[in-house]
Amino acid sequence: MMTAHQCDPHLRTTGYGPLTRSRVLRLLLTPFDDGPAEVESIAAVVLHEVKPCADCLTGMLLLMTEVAYALVPEAARRQVVVNWERQLIEALDQIGGQRPT
């Protein structure tokens, strides 16, 4: 019997719990130069930690945007957003593949 997804309370409220903040920082600071396999493994970590839940993924998206704005120098923000968007697409593709048909 499968258990229902338990939403991360910090992600659901876009709050900053210590684990949530560390997830966001790890995802933002991961280098993306290793190619698609690296992006796929990062997406797998996101899925494992926040589960295939639209509320939690949306919360992660909002937190990553806020943290990126605060931490990343203005000149580098565009590349961070491109890398992060690619990572999010991978995660959403995996969620789509996990849904029953």
KEVEX-563897 format. One record per residue: residue in one letter; x, y, z of N, C-alpha, C, O in turn. Coordinates in steps of 0.02 Angstrom, whole numbers, plus 32768, in hexadecimal, padded with zeros to 4 digits. Example, Ala and Ser with C-alpha at 12.3 -4.5 7.8 and 13.67 -1.06 7.14 Angstrom:
MITI  aa  n.px  n.py  n.pz  ca.px  ca.py  ca.pz  c.px  c.py  c.pz  o.px  o.py  o.pz
MITI   A  8294  7EE4  8186   8267   7F1F   8186  8294  7F5B  8186  82C8  7F5A  81A7
MITI   S  8282  7F90  8162   82AC   7FCB   8165  8285  8002  818A  829E  8039  8192
//
This chain:
MITI  aa  n.px  n.py  n.pz  ca.px  ca.py  ca.pz  c.px  c.py  c.pz  o.px  o.py  o.pz
MITI   M  802A  7FC5  8000   8000   8000   8000  802C  803F  8000  8058  8046  802B
MITI   M  8021  806C  7FD1   8049   80A8   7FCC  802F  80DC  7FFE  7FF2  80E3  8008
MITI   T  805E  8100  801D   8049   8135   804A  8044  8176  8022  8067  8180  7FF0
MITI   A  8019  81A2  8039   8011   81E2   8018  804F  820D  8022  8072  8207  8054
MITI   H  805C  8238  7FF3   8095   8265   7FF8  808A  8295  8032  8054  82B2  8039
MITI   Q  80BD  829E  805B   80BC   82CF   8091  80E2  830C  807A  811F  830A  8073
MITI   C  80BF  8343  806E   80E0   837F   8056  8112  8399  8089  8106  8397  80C5
MITI   D  8149  83B2  8070   817B   83D2   809A  815C  8413  80B4  814A  843E  808C
MITI   P  8155  841B  80F6   8132   8456   8110  8154  8498  80FE  8133  84CB  80F5
MITI   H  8197  8496  80F8   81BA   84D4   80E6  81AE  84E5  809D  81A4  851F  808B
MITI   L  81B0  84B3  8072   81A5   84C0   802B  815E  84D6  801E  8151  8502  7FF5
MITI   R  8130  84B7  8041   80E9   84C7   8036  80D9  850F  8047  80AE  852E  8029
MITI   T  80FE  852A  8078   80F2   856F   808D  8129  859E  8073  812C  85D8  8087
MITI   T  8155  8584  8049   8191   85A7   8030  81B9  85C6  8069  81D2  85FE  8065
MITI   G  81BE  859F  80A0   81E6   85B4   80D9  822E  859A  80D2  823E  8576  80A4
MITI   Y  8257  85AE  8102   829E   859B   8100  82B0  856F  813C  82CF  8588  816B
MITI   G  829D  8530  813B   82B7   8502   816D  82FF  84F2  815A  8313  84FC  8121
MITI   P  8328  84DA  818A   836F   84CC   817B  8378  849A  8142  83A3  84A3  8118
MITI   L  8351  8464  8142   8358   8432   810D  8343  8450  80CA  8364  8444  8097
MITI   T  830D  8476  80CA   82F6   8494   808B  832B  84C4  8070  8339  84C3  8034
MITI   R  8348  84EC  809A   837B   851B   8083  83B8  84F6  8068  83D4  850A  8035
MITI   S  83CC  84C0  8089   8406   849B   8071  83F7  847A  802E  8424  8476  8003
MITI   R  83BB  8461  8023   83A8   8445   7FE2  83AF  8479  7FAB  83CD  846C  7F77
MITI   V  8394  84B4  7FB8   8395   84E9   7F86  83DC  84FD  7F76  83EE  8504  7F3C
MITI   L  8405  8505  7FA9   844A   8519   7F9E  8470  84E3  7F77  8497  84F2  7F4A
MITI   R  8465  84A4  7F89   8487   846D   7F66  8474  846C  7F1C  849F  8464  7EF1
MITI   L  8434  8475  7F0E   841D   8474   7EC9  8438  84B0  7EA2  844B  84AA  7E68
MITI   L  8439  84EA  7EC2   8450   8526   7E9F  849B  8525  7E92  84B2  853F  7E5F
MITI   L  84C1  8507  7EBF   850A   8509   7EB9  8528  84CC  7E97  8565  84C7  7E91
MITI   T  84FE  849D  7E81   8517   8462   7E5E  852D  8476  7E18  8507  8496  7DF3
MITI   P  856A  8463  7E04   857F   8473   7DC0  8559  844A  7D8D  8548  8410  7D9A
MITI   F  854A  8466  7D54   8523   8445   7D21  854C  8435  7CE3  8530  8427  7CAE
MITI   D  858E  8436  7CEA   85B9   842E   7CB0  85C4  83E5  7C9C  85E5  83D8  7C6A
MITI   D  85AA  83B7  7CC3   85B7   8370   7CB6  8587  8350  7C85  858D  8314  7C77
MITI   G  8558  8376  7C6A   852C   835C   7C37  84EA  8342  7C52  84DC  8349  7C8D
MITI   P  84C2  8324  7C25   847E   830E   7C37  847B  82DD  7C71  844B  82DE  7C98
MITI   A  84AD  82B1  7C77   84AB   8280   7CAE  84AD  82A3  7CF2  848A  828F  7D20
MITI   E  84D5  82D8  7CF7   84D9   82FD   7D35  8496  8320  7D44  847F  831F  7D7D
MITI   V  8479  833E  7D12   8438   835F   7D1B  8403  832C  7D30  83DB  8339  7D5C
MITI   E  8405  82F2  7D11   83D4   82BD   7D22  83DC  82A7  7D6A  83AA  829D  7D8D
MITI   S  841A  82A1  7D82   8424   828B   7DC7  840D  82C1  7DF8  83F2  82B1  7E2D
MITI   I  8416  8300  7DE7   83FF   8337   7E12  83B2  8337  7E14  8395  833F  7E49
MITI   A  8393  832D  7DDB   834A   8329   7DD9  8331  82EF  7E04  82FE  82F5  7E25
MITI   A  8355  82B7  7E03   8342   827E   7E2C  8345  828F  7E76  831A  8279  7E9D
MITI   V  8377  82B6  7E8A   837C   82CB   7ED0  8340  82F7  7EE2  8323  82EF  7F18
MITI   V  832F  8325  7EB6   82F5   8350   7EC3  82B6  8326  7ECC  8291  832F  7EFC
MITI   L  82AC  82F7  7E9F   8270   82CC   7EA3  8270  82A3  7EE3  823C  829B  7F03
MITI   H  82A9  8288  7EF5   82AD   825F   7F31  829D  8287  7F70  827B  826F  7F9D
MITI   E  82B6  82C5  7F72   82AE   82EC   7FAF  826B  8310  7FB4  8250  8317  7FEB
MITI   V  824F  8327  7F7D   820F   834B   7F81  81D4  8321  7F68  819B  8336  7F6D
MITI   K  81E3  82E7  7F4D   81B1   82B9   7F33  818D  82D8  7EF8  8192  8315  7EED
MITI   P  8168  82B0  7ED1   8145   82CC   7E97  8106  82F1  7EAC  80CE  82D9  7EA4
MITI   C  8110  832D  7EC7   80D9   8354   7EE1  80DE  839B  7EC5  8111  83BC  7ECE
MITI   A  80AA  83B2  7EA4   80AC   83F4   7E85  80B6  842B  7EB8  80DA  845C  7EAB
MITI   D  8097  8425  7EF3   809F   8459   7F26  80E7  845E  7F3D  8102  8495  7F44
MITI   C  8107  8424  7F49   814C   8425   7F61  817C  843C  7F2A  81AC  8461  7F39
MITI   L  8171  8428  7EEC   819C   843F   7EB6  8193  848A  7EAB  81C4  84AD  7E9D
MITI   T  8156  84A3  7EB1   814B   84EB   7EAA  816E  8511  7EE2  818C  8545  7ED6
MITI   G  816A  84F7  7F1E   818D   8516   7F56  81D8  8518  7F4B  81F8  854A  7F59
MITI   M  81F4  84E0  7F30   823B   84DD   7F22  824D  8511  7EED  8280  8533  7EF3
MITI   L  8223  8517  7EBB   822E   8548   7E85  8231  858F  7EA2  825E  85B6  7E90
MITI   L  8202  85A1  7ECD   8201   85E4   7EE9  823D  85F1  7F16  825B  8627  7F14
MITI   L  8250  85BE  7F3E   828A   85C7   7F69  82CA  85CE  7F41  82F5  85F7  7F52
MITI   M  82D2  85A5  7F0D   830E   85A9   7EE5  8314  85ED  7EC4  834B  8609  7EBF
MITI   T  82DD  8607  7EAD   82DE   8649   7E8D  82F4  867F  7EBF  831D  86A9  7EAF
MITI   E  82D8  867C  7EFA   82E8   86AE   7F2D  8331  86A9  7F43  8353  86DB  7F49
MITI   V  8348  866C  7F50   838D   8662   7F66  83BE  8675  7F2F  83F1  8695  7F3C
MITI   A  83AE  8661  7EF1   83DA   8672   7EB9  83E2  86BE  7EB3  8418  86D7  7EA7
MITI   Y  83AB  86E1  7EBA   83AE   872A   7EB3  83DB  8748  7EE9  8400  8777  7EDC
MITI   A  83D8  872C  7F25   83FF   8747   7F5C  8449  8734  7F58  8474  875B  7F6C
MITI   L  8459  86F8  7F3F   849D   86DE   7F43  84C7  86E6  7F04  8504  86ED  7F07
MITI   V  84A7  86E4  7ECB   84CC   86E2   7E8C  84D8  8729  7E73  84AB  8752  7E71
MITI   P  8517  8737  7E5F   8524   8779   7E43  84F8  8786  7E06  84E8  8758  7DE1
MITI   E  84E6  87C4  7DFC   84B7   87D5   7DC7  84CD  87BA  7D83  84A3  87A2  7D5C
MITI   A  850D  87BE  7D74   8526   87A9   7D33  851D  875D  7D27  8518  8747  7CEE
MITI   A  851A  8736  7D5D   8515   86EE   7D56  84CD  86D4  7D5C  84C2  8698  7D51
MITI   R  849E  86FD  7D6D   8459   86E6   7D79  843A  86C5  7D3D  8416  8694  7D44
MITI   R  8446  86E0  7D02   8427   86C4   7CC6  843A  867B  7CBD  8410  8651  7CAE
MITI   Q  847B  866B  7CC5   8491   8626   7CBC  8475  85F9  7CF2  8463  85BF  7CE5
MITI   V  8471  8612  7D30   8453   85EB   7D66  840B  85DA  7D56  83F6  85A1  7D5F
MITI   V  83E6  860A  7D3D   83A0   85FE   7D2C  839A  85CB  7CF3  836E  859F  7CF6
MITI   V  83C5  85D0  7CC1   83C3   85A0   7C8A  83D1  855A  7CA4  83AE  852A  7C93
MITI   N  8405  8553  7CCD   8416   8511   7CE9  83DE  84F6  7D14  83CD  84BB  7D11
MITI   W  83C3  8521  7D3E   838E   850C   7D6B  834F  84F9  7D45  832D  84C9  7D58
MITI   E  833F  851D  7D10   8304   850D   7CE7  830C  84C8  7CC8  82DD  84A1  7CC6
MITI   R  8347  84B9  7CAF   8355   8478   7C91  834B  8440  7CC5  832F  840B  7CB7
MITI   Q  8363  844D  7D02   835C   841D   7D38  8312  8412  7D4A  82FD  83D9  7D55
MITI   L  82EB  8448  7D4D   82A4   8442   7D5D  827F  841B  7D27  8253  83F3  7D37
MITI   I  828F  8427  7CE8   8270   8402   7CB1  827D  83B8  7CB8  8250  838F  7CAD
MITI   E  82BB  83A6  7CC9   82CC   835F   7CD3  82A0  8341  7D0B  8286  830A  7D04
MITI   A  8299  8366  7D42   8271   834E   7D7A  8228  8345  7D65  8209  8312  7D76
MITI   L  820D  8375  7D41   81C7   8370   7D2B  81BD  8337  7CF9  818A  8315  7CFA
MITI   D  81EF  832D  7CCD   81EB   82F4   7C9F  81EA  82B2  7CC4  81C5  8284  7CB2
MITI   Q  8211  82AD  7CFA   8212   8270   7D21  81CF  8265  7D44  81B6  822D  7D48
MITI   I  81B3  829B  7D5E   8171   8296   7D7E  813E  827D  7D4C  8115  8251  7D5B
MITI   G  813F  8299  7D0F   8110   8284   7CDB  8118  823A  7CCB  80E7  8219  7CBD
MITI   G  8155  8221  7CCE   8162   81DA   7CBF  814C  81AC  7CF8  8144  8170  7CED
MITI   Q  8143  81C7  7D34   8130   819E   7D6E  80E5  8199  7D77  80CD  816F  7D9D
MITI   R  80BF  81C3  7D55   8076   81C2   7D5E  8059  8184  7D3C  806E  8172  7D05
MITI   P  8028  8165  7D5C   8007   812C   7D3C  7FE0  8143  7CFE  7FC2  8179  7CFE
MITI   T  7FE0  8119  7CCC   7FBC   812A   7C8E  7F77  810C  7C8E  7F51  8115  7C5E
//
